[in-house]
Amino acid sequence: MTQDSLFEQVGRFFFTRKRVLTMRSGLNAAGIDLPPDAFAGYMVVNILVIALFLAVAGMLFAPFVKFVEGFIGYIISSPPAILLYLVIIVLALFFSYFSITMLLSTYLVLMADNRRNSLESSLPDFLMLVASNIKAGMTLDQAMWYSAKPEFGLLSQEVKLIIKSAFSGESLEDALDRLSLRFDSRVFTRTIALIKQATFTGGELNEILERTAEDVRNTLLMKKEISASLILYEIFVLFAAAVGSPFLFAVSHKLVQVFESVSVQVPSGYQVSAGVFSGFSSFKFTGPVVSSTEFFYFTIPTLFITALFSSFIVSIIRTGNRSQGLKYLPFVLVVSYLIYWLVGVALSAFFSTLI
């Protein structure tokens, strides 16, 4: 049994056929020539290996064991050790599954987007050259082959691979269908559909290609103009996510810490006169309802969610596709946490006499 066949069997065992077919479309769009069953097998092996390391590390890390034990204690008093270790293993599996799936999905999406951008930037010139070759008397497959110049980059490589199979006996219709699946682009899919329809109906293929090339070029120019006109909205969203939110959260966190420090110094049950608030005779000063630790645990995932959605919004404004926002997420996330930490350090130095 070869290594590839082993991974393919593992992938078929753990993933449904529908999920494998979904992976196939993603791999084709990303330009990865790997059987989807084998790719699924690689995912499963990576998930299990990483989960094993995480489970062992969690069992050896005493604070995490105490945290899990306290969490289980809300449901079962004095949980047995076997249940504790089982929960750690399940948590490791869940974390490993979601992290590996998210990372691989992000990689496939970014690869597919890069290929689509490369395709659409060179598609108009390629179609114009194909139309010129058809005017010179070439058939469609010959025109596409001789139009696949090196300056068209990725598009030329994919066209030559597909047209080779057409020269070898595969029908041109099937070859064009496989070519459209190699890119996640609506523009290219519609272009292939127009070419096939014109071929079947006997239309003026060169004229259709010229008009299609002009439409694609106008569409790309329109996208760039819209993106340029909305640059102020992008700056506002990025500033709010990367600077505004972490700054306000850091100030609020330090304010909670100040109130905690002051509440420790105030005697228990101490009452303060209402003063100008004539509607109240007095009130008792107590500490904040939410502790600084709880507020810190709230701010960390909140900053992540804010950075994630702001990246998606910027991507939709700029490209019309939210998947491109995954490219901005690391930058926004790093800047957000850095601002949060720097403001916290500065405020700690300022309030050092109180805390």
VOPA-793636 format. One record per residue (C-alpha): residue in three letters; residue number from 1; x, y, z. Coordinates in steps of 0.05 Angstrom, whole numbers. Each point is the difference from the previous one (the first is absolute). Layout:
N
<rec type="ALA" seq="NUM" c1="X" c2="Y" c3="Z"/>
...
REM end
This chain:
355
<rec type="MET" seq="1" c1="0" c2="0" c3="0"/>
<rec type="THR" seq="2" c1="30" c2="67" c3="-21"/>
<rec type="GLN" seq="3" c1="1" c2="62" c3="43"/>
<rec type="ASP" seq="4" c1="-49" c2="37" c3="-43"/>
<rec type="SER" seq="5" c1="-50" c2="-56" c3="0"/>
<rec type="LEU" seq="6" c1="4" c2="-4" c3="76"/>
<rec type="PHE" seq="7" c1="-16" c2="74" c3="7"/>
<rec type="GLU" seq="8" c1="-57" c2="-7" c3="-51"/>
<rec type="GLN" seq="9" c1="-31" c2="-56" c3="41"/>
<rec type="VAL" seq="10" c1="6" c2="40" c3="64"/>
<rec type="GLY" seq="11" c1="-34" c2="59" c3="-35"/>
<rec type="ARG" seq="12" c1="-57" c2="-43" c3="-25"/>
<rec type="PHE" seq="13" c1="-10" c2="-29" c3="69"/>
<rec type="PHE" seq="14" c1="-5" c2="66" c3="38"/>
<rec type="PHE" seq="15" c1="-34" c2="45" c3="-52"/>
<rec type="THR" seq="16" c1="-64" c2="-8" c3="-38"/>
<rec type="ARG" seq="17" c1="-1" c2="-2" c3="-76"/>
<rec type="LYS" seq="18" c1="-34" c2="68" c3="-3"/>
<rec type="ARG" seq="19" c1="55" c2="31" c3="42"/>
<rec type="VAL" seq="20" c1="53" c2="-31" c3="-44"/>
<rec type="LEU" seq="21" c1="-33" c2="28" c3="-62"/>
<rec type="THR" seq="22" c1="-1" c2="69" c3="32"/>
<rec type="MET" seq="23" c1="75" c2="-8" c3="14"/>
<rec type="ARG" seq="24" c1="11" c2="-18" c3="-73"/>
<rec type="SER" seq="25" c1="-30" c2="66" c3="-24"/>
<rec type="GLY" seq="26" c1="42" c2="38" c3="51"/>
<rec type="LEU" seq="27" c1="64" c2="-36" c3="-21"/>
<rec type="ASN" seq="28" c1="-14" c2="13" c3="-73"/>
<rec type="ALA" seq="29" c1="-12" c2="74" c3="12"/>
<rec type="ALA" seq="30" c1="64" c2="4" c3="41"/>
<rec type="GLY" seq="31" c1="40" c2="-35" c3="-55"/>
<rec type="ILE" seq="32" c1="20" c2="-59" c3="44"/>
<rec type="ASP" seq="33" c1="6" c2="-65" c3="-40"/>
<rec type="LEU" seq="34" c1="-15" c2="-48" c3="57"/>
<rec type="PRO" seq="35" c1="-55" c2="-52" c3="6"/>
<rec type="PRO" seq="36" c1="-53" c2="27" c3="48"/>
<rec type="ASP" seq="37" c1="-2" c2="-66" c3="38"/>
<rec type="ALA" seq="38" c1="75" c2="4" c3="13"/>
<rec type="PHE" seq="39" c1="-7" c2="73" c3="21"/>
<rec type="ALA" seq="40" c1="-54" c2="-20" c3="50"/>
<rec type="GLY" seq="41" c1="46" c2="-55" c3="26"/>
<rec type="TYR" seq="42" c1="56" c2="50" c3="11"/>
<rec type="MET" seq="43" c1="-49" c2="44" c3="39"/>
<rec type="VAL" seq="44" c1="-21" c2="-58" c3="45"/>
<rec type="VAL" seq="45" c1="71" c2="-21" c3="15"/>
<rec type="ASN" seq="46" c1="21" c2="72" c3="17"/>
<rec type="ILE" seq="47" c1="-61" c2="9" c3="44"/>
<rec type="LEU" seq="48" c1="14" c2="-64" c3="39"/>
<rec type="VAL" seq="49" c1="74" c2="14" c3="9"/>
<rec type="ILE" seq="50" c1="-11" c2="72" c3="23"/>
<rec type="ALA" seq="51" c1="-56" c2="-22" c3="46"/>
<rec type="LEU" seq="52" c1="46" c2="-52" c3="31"/>
<rec type="PHE" seq="53" c1="53" c2="52" c3="16"/>
<rec type="LEU" seq="54" c1="-51" c2="50" c3="26"/>
<rec type="ALA" seq="55" c1="-32" c2="-53" c3="45"/>
<rec type="VAL" seq="56" c1="67" c2="-20" c3="29"/>
<rec type="ALA" seq="57" c1="20" c2="73" c3="11"/>
<rec type="GLY" seq="58" c1="-67" c2="15" c3="33"/>
<rec type="MET" seq="59" c1="6" c2="-59" c3="47"/>
<rec type="LEU" seq="60" c1="70" c2="23" c3="21"/>
<rec type="PHE" seq="61" c1="-20" c2="73" c3="9"/>
<rec type="ALA" seq="62" c1="-27" c2="4" c3="70"/>
<rec type="PRO" seq="63" c1="-39" c2="67" c3="-6"/>
<rec type="PHE" seq="64" c1="-38" c2="-27" c3="-61"/>
<rec type="VAL" seq="65" c1="-17" c2="-64" c3="38"/>
<rec type="LYS" seq="66" c1="-27" c2="40" c3="58"/>
<rec type="PHE" seq="67" c1="-40" c2="43" c3="-47"/>
<rec type="VAL" seq="68" c1="-32" c2="-61" c3="-33"/>
<rec type="GLU" seq="69" c1="-11" c2="-32" c3="68"/>
<rec type="GLY" seq="70" c1="-36" c2="63" c3="25"/>
<rec type="PHE" seq="71" c1="-42" c2="3" c3="-63"/>
<rec type="ILE" seq="72" c1="-22" c2="-73" c3="8"/>
<rec type="GLY" seq="73" c1="-12" c2="13" c3="74"/>
<rec type="TYR" seq="74" c1="-60" c2="44" c3="-17"/>
<rec type="ILE" seq="75" c1="-33" c2="-63" c3="-29"/>
<rec type="ILE" seq="76" c1="30" c2="-58" c3="39"/>
<rec type="SER" seq="77" c1="29" c2="7" c3="70"/>
<rec type="SER" seq="78" c1="67" c2="-33" c3="8"/>
<rec type="PRO" seq="79" c1="8" c2="-24" c3="-72"/>
<rec type="PRO" seq="80" c1="44" c2="-63" c3="-9"/>
<rec type="ALA" seq="81" c1="68" c2="6" c3="-33"/>
<rec type="ILE" seq="82" c1="-21" c2="-41" c3="-60"/>
<rec type="LEU" seq="83" c1="-56" c2="49" c3="-15"/>
<rec type="LEU" seq="84" c1="47" c2="58" c3="8"/>
<rec type="TYR" seq="85" c1="50" c2="-29" c3="-50"/>
<rec type="LEU" seq="86" c1="-56" c2="-18" c3="-48"/>
<rec type="VAL" seq="87" c1="-26" c2="72" c3="0"/>
<rec type="ILE" seq="88" c1="71" c2="25" c3="-14"/>
<rec type="ILE" seq="89" c1="7" c2="-48" c3="-59"/>
<rec type="VAL" seq="90" c1="-68" c2="22" c3="-29"/>
<rec type="LEU" seq="91" c1="19" c2="73" c3="7"/>
<rec type="ALA" seq="92" c1="66" c2="-13" c3="-34"/>
<rec type="LEU" seq="93" c1="-36" c2="-35" c3="-58"/>
<rec type="PHE" seq="94" c1="-50" c2="56" c3="-8"/>
<rec type="PHE" seq="95" c1="54" c2="54" c3="1"/>
<rec type="SER" seq="96" c1="45" c2="-39" c3="-48"/>
<rec type="TYR" seq="97" c1="-58" c2="-13" c3="-48"/>
<rec type="PHE" seq="98" c1="-24" c2="72" c3="-3"/>
<rec type="SER" seq="99" c1="70" c2="30" c3="-3"/>
<rec type="ILE" seq="100" c1="25" c2="-47" c3="-56"/>
<rec type="THR" seq="101" c1="-65" c2="7" c3="-39"/>
<rec type="MET" seq="102" c1="2" c2="76" c3="6"/>
<rec type="LEU" seq="103" c1="73" c2="5" c3="-20"/>
<rec type="LEU" seq="104" c1="-6" c2="-46" c3="-60"/>
<rec type="SER" seq="105" c1="-65" c2="33" c3="-23"/>
<rec type="THR" seq="106" c1="32" c2="68" c3="6"/>
<rec type="TYR" seq="107" c1="60" c2="-24" c3="-40"/>
<rec type="LEU" seq="108" c1="-45" c2="-28" c3="-55"/>
<rec type="VAL" seq="109" c1="-42" c2="63" c3="-3"/>
<rec type="LEU" seq="110" c1="60" c2="46" c3="-5"/>
<rec type="MET" seq="111" c1="32" c2="-43" c3="-54"/>
<rec type="ALA" seq="112" c1="-65" c2="0" c3="-39"/>
<rec type="ASP" seq="113" c1="-7" c2="75" c3="7"/>
<rec type="ASN" seq="114" c1="71" c2="12" c3="-24"/>
<rec type="ARG" seq="115" c1="-11" c2="-45" c3="-60"/>
<rec type="ARG" seq="116" c1="-65" c2="36" c3="-16"/>
<rec type="ASN" seq="117" c1="33" c2="69" c3="3"/>
<rec type="SER" seq="118" c1="56" c2="-24" c3="-44"/>
<rec type="LEU" seq="119" c1="-49" c2="-29" c3="-50"/>
<rec type="GLU" seq="120" c1="-47" c2="60" c3="-4"/>
<rec type="SER" seq="121" c1="58" c2="49" c3="-9"/>
<rec type="SER" seq="122" c1="25" c2="-36" c3="-63"/>
<rec type="LEU" seq="123" c1="-67" c2="-27" c3="-26"/>
<rec type="PRO" seq="124" c1="-19" c2="60" c3="-45"/>
<rec type="ASP" seq="125" c1="66" c2="0" c3="-38"/>
<rec type="PHE" seq="126" c1="-2" c2="-75" c3="-7"/>
<rec type="LEU" seq="127" c1="-71" c2="1" c3="-29"/>
<rec type="MET" seq="128" c1="20" c2="55" c3="-49"/>
<rec type="LEU" seq="129" c1="59" c2="-42" c3="-24"/>
<rec type="VAL" seq="130" c1="-45" c2="-62" c3="-7"/>
<rec type="ALA" seq="131" c1="-48" c2="41" c3="-42"/>
<rec type="SER" seq="132" c1="57" c2="24" c3="-45"/>
<rec type="ASN" seq="133" c1="24" c2="-71" c3="-11"/>
<rec type="ILE" seq="134" c1="-71" c2="-23" c3="-18"/>
<rec type="LYS" seq="135" c1="-4" c2="56" c3="-51"/>
<rec type="ALA" seq="136" c1="65" c2="-27" c3="-29"/>
<rec type="GLY" seq="137" c1="-35" c2="-66" c3="-14"/>
<rec type="MET" seq="138" c1="18" c2="-43" c3="60"/>
<rec type="THR" seq="139" c1="-48" c2="-45" c3="37"/>
<rec type="LEU" seq="140" c1="-18" c2="16" c3="72"/>
<rec type="ASP" seq="141" c1="47" c2="-50" c3="32"/>
<rec type="GLN" seq="142" c1="58" c2="22" c3="-45"/>
<rec type="ALA" seq="143" c1="-15" c2="74" c3="13"/>
<rec type="MET" seq="144" c1="1" c2="-12" c3="75"/>
<rec type="TRP" seq="145" c1="64" c2="-40" c3="-4"/>
<rec type="TYR" seq="146" c1="38" c2="53" c3="-39"/>
<rec type="SER" seq="147" c1="-29" c2="55" c3="44"/>
<rec type="ALA" seq="148" c1="28" c2="-30" c3="63"/>
<rec type="LYS" seq="149" c1="60" c2="46" c3="3"/>
<rec type="PRO" seq="150" c1="48" c2="1" c3="60"/>
<rec type="GLU" seq="151" c1="-21" c2="72" c3="17"/>
<rec type="PHE" seq="152" c1="-69" c2="-26" c3="20"/>
<rec type="GLY" seq="153" c1="32" c2="-41" c3="55"/>
<rec type="LEU" seq="154" c1="-47" c2="-47" c3="37"/>
<rec type="LEU" seq="155" c1="-54" c2="3" c3="-53"/>
<rec type="SER" seq="156" c1="48" c2="-23" c3="-55"/>
<rec type="GLN" seq="157" c1="23" c2="-59" c3="42"/>
<rec type="GLU" seq="158" c1="-71" c2="-24" c3="14"/>
<rec type="VAL" seq="159" c1="-22" c2="10" c3="-72"/>
<rec type="LYS" seq="160" c1="58" c2="-40" c3="-28"/>
<rec type="LEU" seq="161" c1="-13" c2="-58" c3="48"/>
<rec type="ILE" seq="162" c1="-73" c2="-2" c3="-19"/>
<rec type="ILE" seq="163" c1="9" c2="8" c3="-75"/>
<rec type="LYS" seq="164" c1="52" c2="-56" c3="0"/>
<rec type="SER" seq="165" c1="-55" c2="-48" c3="23"/>
<rec type="ALA" seq="166" c1="-45" c2="27" c3="-56"/>
<rec type="PHE" seq="167" c1="55" c2="-14" c3="-51"/>
<rec type="SER" seq="168" c1="5" c2="-71" c3="29"/>
<rec type="GLY" seq="169" c1="-72" c2="-17" c3="-15"/>
<rec type="GLU" seq="170" c1="-42" c2="31" c3="55"/>
<rec type="SER" seq="171" c1="-59" c2="41" c3="-24"/>
<rec type="LEU" seq="172" c1="11" c2="75" c3="2"/>
<rec type="GLU" seq="173" c1="-64" c2="9" c3="40"/>
<rec type="ASP" seq="174" c1="26" c2="-45" c3="57"/>
<rec type="ALA" seq="175" c1="68" c2="34" c3="-2"/>
<rec type="LEU" seq="176" c1="-32" c2="69" c3="7"/>
<rec type="ASP" seq="177" c1="-43" c2="-25" c3="58"/>
<rec type="ARG" seq="178" c1="62" c2="-24" c3="36"/>
<rec type="LEU" seq="179" c1="34" c2="66" c3="-14"/>
<rec type="SER" seq="180" c1="-57" c2="39" c3="32"/>
<rec type="LEU" seq="181" c1="5" c2="-43" c3="62"/>
<rec type="ARG" seq="182" c1="74" c2="19" c3="9"/>
<rec type="PHE" seq="183" c1="-20" c2="71" c3="20"/>
<rec type="ASP" seq="184" c1="-51" c2="26" c3="49"/>
<rec type="SER" seq="185" c1="-21" c2="57" c3="-45"/>
<rec type="ARG" seq="186" c1="-70" c2="17" c3="-22"/>
<rec type="VAL" seq="187" c1="27" c2="43" c3="-57"/>
<rec type="PHE" seq="188" c1="41" c2="-58" c3="-27"/>
<rec type="THR" seq="189" c1="-56" c2="-50" c3="8"/>
<rec type="ARG" seq="190" c1="-48" c2="44" c3="-38"/>
<rec type="THR" seq="191" c1="53" c2="12" c3="-54"/>
<rec type="ILE" seq="192" c1="8" c2="-75" c3="-10"/>
<rec type="ALA" seq="193" c1="-76" c2="-9" c3="-3"/>
<rec type="LEU" seq="194" c1="-3" c2="54" c3="-55"/>
<rec type="ILE" seq="195" c1="56" c2="-33" c3="-39"/>
<rec type="LYS" seq="196" c1="-35" c2="-68" c3="3"/>
<rec type="GLN" seq="197" c1="-67" c2="29" c3="-20"/>
<rec type="ALA" seq="198" c1="30" c2="38" c3="-58"/>
<rec type="THR" seq="199" c1="36" c2="-63" c3="-23"/>
<rec type="PHE" seq="200" c1="-65" c2="-41" c3="1"/>
<rec type="THR" seq="201" c1="-43" c2="52" c3="-35"/>
<rec type="GLY" seq="202" c1="52" c2="20" c3="-52"/>
<rec type="GLY" seq="203" c1="2" c2="73" c3="21"/>
<rec type="GLU" seq="204" c1="55" c2="50" c3="-14"/>
<rec type="LEU" seq="205" c1="48" c2="-25" c3="53"/>
<rec type="ASN" seq="206" c1="53" c2="53" c3="-12"/>
<rec type="GLU" seq="207" c1="-50" c2="56" c3="9"/>
<rec type="ILE" seq="208" c1="-27" c2="-32" c3="64"/>
<rec type="LEU" seq="209" c1="70" c2="-6" c3="28"/>
<rec type="GLU" seq="210" c1="16" c2="73" c3="-15"/>
<rec type="ARG" seq="211" c1="-63" c2="25" c3="33"/>
<rec type="THR" seq="212" c1="11" c2="-46" c3="60"/>
<rec type="ALA" seq="213" c1="71" c2="25" c3="7"/>
<rec type="GLU" seq="214" c1="-25" c2="72" c3="-1"/>
<rec type="ASP" seq="215" c1="-54" c2="-16" c3="52"/>
<rec type="VAL" seq="216" c1="51" c2="-34" c3="46"/>
<rec type="ARG" seq="217" c1="47" c2="59" c3="-6"/>
<rec type="ASN" seq="218" c1="-56" c2="50" c3="17"/>
<rec type="THR" seq="219" c1="-21" c2="-43" c3="59"/>
<rec type="LEU" seq="220" c1="71" c2="0" c3="29"/>
<rec type="LEU" seq="221" c1="6" c2="75" c3="-9"/>
<rec type="MET" seq="222" c1="-67" c2="11" c3="34"/>
<rec type="LYS" seq="223" c1="22" c2="-42" c3="59"/>
<rec type="LYS" seq="224" c1="63" c2="42" c3="8"/>
<rec type="GLU" seq="225" c1="-39" c2="65" c3="-4"/>
<rec type="ILE" seq="226" c1="-50" c2="-23" c3="53"/>
<rec type="SER" seq="227" c1="57" c2="-23" c3="45"/>
<rec type="ALA" seq="228" c1="35" c2="67" c3="-7"/>
<rec type="SER" seq="229" c1="-63" c2="39" c3="16"/>
<rec type="LEU" seq="230" c1="-12" c2="-40" c3="65"/>
<rec type="ILE" seq="231" c1="71" c2="5" c3="28"/>
<rec type="LEU" seq="232" c1="-24" c2="46" c3="56"/>
<rec type="TYR" seq="233" c1="-49" c2="-52" c3="25"/>
<rec type="GLU" seq="234" c1="56" c2="-52" c3="0"/>
<rec type="ILE" seq="235" c1="45" c2="46" c3="42"/>
<rec type="PHE" seq="236" c1="-56" c2="14" c3="49"/>
<rec type="VAL" seq="237" c1="-16" c2="-75" c3="10"/>
<rec type="LEU" seq="238" c1="73" c2="-19" c3="8"/>
<rec type="PHE" seq="239" c1="13" c2="57" c3="48"/>
<rec type="ALA" seq="240" c1="-60" c2="-18" c3="43"/>
<rec type="ALA" seq="241" c1="20" c2="-74" c3="3"/>
<rec type="ALA" seq="242" c1="76" c2="7" c3="7"/>
<rec type="VAL" seq="243" c1="5" c2="63" c3="42"/>
<rec type="GLY" seq="244" c1="-67" c2="25" c3="28"/>
<rec type="SER" seq="245" c1="-27" c2="-65" c3="30"/>
<rec type="PRO" seq="246" c1="65" c2="-23" c3="34"/>
<rec type="PHE" seq="247" c1="12" c2="70" c3="27"/>
<rec type="LEU" seq="248" c1="-70" c2="3" c3="32"/>
<rec type="PHE" seq="249" c1="5" c2="-71" c3="26"/>
<rec type="ALA" seq="250" c1="69" c2="15" c3="31"/>
<rec type="VAL" seq="251" c1="-27" c2="63" c3="35"/>
<rec type="SER" seq="252" c1="-62" c2="-38" c3="25"/>
<rec type="HIS" seq="253" c1="43" c2="-57" c3="26"/>
<rec type="LYS" seq="254" c1="46" c2="47" c3="37"/>
<rec type="LEU" seq="255" c1="-60" c2="37" c3="29"/>
<rec type="VAL" seq="256" c1="-28" c2="-66" c3="28"/>
<rec type="GLN" seq="257" c1="68" c2="-14" c3="31"/>
<rec type="VAL" seq="258" c1="0" c2="69" c3="33"/>
<rec type="PHE" seq="259" c1="-69" c2="-12" c3="30"/>
<rec type="GLU" seq="260" c1="23" c2="-68" c3="25"/>
<rec type="SER" seq="261" c1="61" c2="31" c3="34"/>
<rec type="VAL" seq="262" c1="-42" c2="56" c3="31"/>
<rec type="SER" seq="263" c1="-54" c2="-49" c3="24"/>
<rec type="VAL" seq="264" c1="53" c2="-40" c3="38"/>
<rec type="GLN" seq="265" c1="20" c2="63" c3="39"/>
<rec type="VAL" seq="266" c1="-71" c2="21" c3="17"/>
<rec type="PRO" seq="267" c1="-28" c2="-32" c3="65"/>
<rec type="SER" seq="268" c1="-55" c2="-51" c3="-8"/>
<rec type="GLY" seq="269" c1="-70" c2="31" c3="2"/>
<rec type="TYR" seq="270" c1="28" c2="71" c3="-5"/>
<rec type="GLN" seq="271" c1="-55" c2="50" c3="-19"/>
<rec type="VAL" seq="272" c1="11" c2="63" c3="-39"/>
<rec type="SER" seq="273" c1="-47" c2="61" c3="6"/>
<rec type="ALA" seq="274" c1="-38" c2="16" c3="-62"/>
<rec type="GLY" seq="275" c1="21" c2="73" c3="-2"/>
<rec type="VAL" seq="276" c1="-30" c2="34" c3="-61"/>
<rec type="PHE" seq="277" c1="-41" c2="-62" c3="-15"/>
<rec type="SER" seq="278" c1="-58" c2="21" c3="44"/>
<rec type="GLY" seq="279" c1="-43" c2="-58" c3="-22"/>
<rec type="PHE" seq="280" c1="44" c2="-49" c3="39"/>
<rec type="SER" seq="281" c1="19" c2="3" c3="73"/>
<rec type="SER" seq="282" c1="63" c2="-42" c3="-6"/>
<rec type="PHE" seq="283" c1="29" c2="-60" c3="-38"/>
<rec type="LYS" seq="284" c1="48" c2="-56" c3="16"/>
<rec type="PHE" seq="285" c1="65" c2="-2" c3="-39"/>
<rec type="THR" seq="286" c1="16" c2="-69" c3="-26"/>
<rec type="GLY" seq="287" c1="48" c2="-27" c3="-51"/>
<rec type="PRO" seq="288" c1="-17" c2="-8" c3="-74"/>
<rec type="VAL" seq="289" c1="-50" c2="-55" c3="-19"/>
<rec type="VAL" seq="290" c1="47" c2="-26" c3="-54"/>
<rec type="SER" seq="291" c1="71" c2="-15" c3="22"/>
<rec type="SER" seq="292" c1="60" c2="23" c3="-41"/>
<rec type="THR" seq="293" c1="18" c2="-73" c3="-16"/>
<rec type="GLU" seq="294" c1="-70" c2="-14" c3="-27"/>
<rec type="PHE" seq="295" c1="1" c2="64" c3="-41"/>
<rec type="PHE" seq="296" c1="68" c2="-20" c3="-28"/>
<rec type="TYR" seq="297" c1="-27" c2="-68" c3="-21"/>
<rec type="PHE" seq="298" c1="-58" c2="37" c3="-34"/>
<rec type="THR" seq="299" c1="44" c2="49" c3="-38"/>
<rec type="ILE" seq="300" c1="48" c2="-50" c3="-32"/>
<rec type="PRO" seq="301" c1="-52" c2="-39" c3="-41"/>
<rec type="THR" seq="302" c1="-40" c2="64" c3="-13"/>
<rec type="LEU" seq="303" c1="61" c2="33" c3="-32"/>
<rec type="PHE" seq="304" c1="9" c2="-62" c3="-43"/>
<rec type="ILE" seq="305" c1="-73" c2="0" c3="-23"/>
<rec type="THR" seq="306" c1="4" c2="75" c3="-14"/>
<rec type="ALA" seq="307" c1="64" c2="-8" c3="-41"/>
<rec type="LEU" seq="308" c1="-31" c2="-59" c3="-38"/>
<rec type="PHE" seq="309" c1="-64" c2="36" c3="-20"/>
<rec type="SER" seq="310" c1="36" c2="65" c3="-16"/>
<rec type="SER" seq="311" c1="46" c2="-39" c3="-47"/>
<rec type="PHE" seq="312" c1="-60" c2="-30" c3="-35"/>
<rec type="ILE" seq="313" c1="-33" c2="69" c3="-6"/>
<rec type="VAL" seq="314" c1="63" c2="31" c3="-30"/>
<rec type="SER" seq="315" c1="7" c2="-59" c3="-48"/>
<rec type="ILE" seq="316" c1="-72" c2="8" c3="-23"/>
<rec type="ILE" seq="317" c1="10" c2="75" c3="-11"/>
<rec type="ARG" seq="318" c1="65" c2="-11" c3="-38"/>
<rec type="THR" seq="319" c1="-12" c2="-63" c3="-40"/>
<rec type="GLY" seq="320" c1="-73" c2="-19" c3="9"/>
<rec type="ASN" seq="321" c1="21" c2="-67" c3="30"/>
<rec type="ARG" seq="322" c1="7" c2="-11" c3="75"/>
<rec type="SER" seq="323" c1="50" c2="-57" c3="-6"/>
<rec type="GLN" seq="324" c1="55" c2="51" c3="-18"/>
<rec type="GLY" seq="325" c1="-8" c2="27" c3="71"/>
<rec type="LEU" seq="326" c1="41" c2="-58" c3="26"/>
<rec type="LYS" seq="327" c1="61" c2="35" c3="-28"/>
<rec type="TYR" seq="328" c1="-13" c2="62" c3="44"/>
<rec type="LEU" seq="329" c1="-18" c2="-39" c3="63"/>
<rec type="PRO" seq="330" c1="72" c2="-13" c3="25"/>
<rec type="PHE" seq="331" c1="19" c2="73" c3="-8"/>
<rec type="VAL" seq="332" c1="-63" c2="27" c3="34"/>
<rec type="LEU" seq="333" c1="6" c2="-52" c3="56"/>
<rec type="VAL" seq="334" c1="73" c2="13" c3="15"/>
<rec type="VAL" seq="335" c1="-10" c2="76" c3="1"/>
<rec type="SER" seq="336" c1="-63" c2="-6" c3="43"/>
<rec type="TYR" seq="337" c1="33" c2="-43" c3="54"/>
<rec type="LEU" seq="338" c1="63" c2="44" c3="-3"/>
<rec type="ILE" seq="339" c1="-40" c2="63" c3="12"/>
<rec type="TYR" seq="340" c1="-38" c2="-34" c3="56"/>
<rec type="TRP" seq="341" c1="65" c2="-20" c3="34"/>
<rec type="LEU" seq="342" c1="35" c2="67" c3="-10"/>
<rec type="VAL" seq="343" c1="-58" c2="41" c3="27"/>
<rec type="GLY" seq="344" c1="-6" c2="-47" c3="59"/>
<rec type="VAL" seq="345" c1="74" c2="8" c3="16"/>
<rec type="ALA" seq="346" c1="-4" c2="76" c3="-6"/>
<rec type="LEU" seq="347" c1="-61" c2="4" c3="45"/>
<rec type="SER" seq="348" c1="32" c2="-47" c3="51"/>
<rec type="ALA" seq="349" c1="59" c2="48" c3="5"/>
<rec type="PHE" seq="350" c1="-47" c2="59" c3="7"/>
<rec type="PHE" seq="351" c1="-43" c2="-32" c3="55"/>
<rec type="SER" seq="352" c1="59" c2="-34" c3="35"/>
<rec type="THR" seq="353" c1="-14" c2="39" c3="63"/>
<rec type="LEU" seq="354" c1="-72" c2="-26" c3="4"/>
<rec type="ILE" seq="355" c1="6" c2="-73" c3="-20"/>
REM end
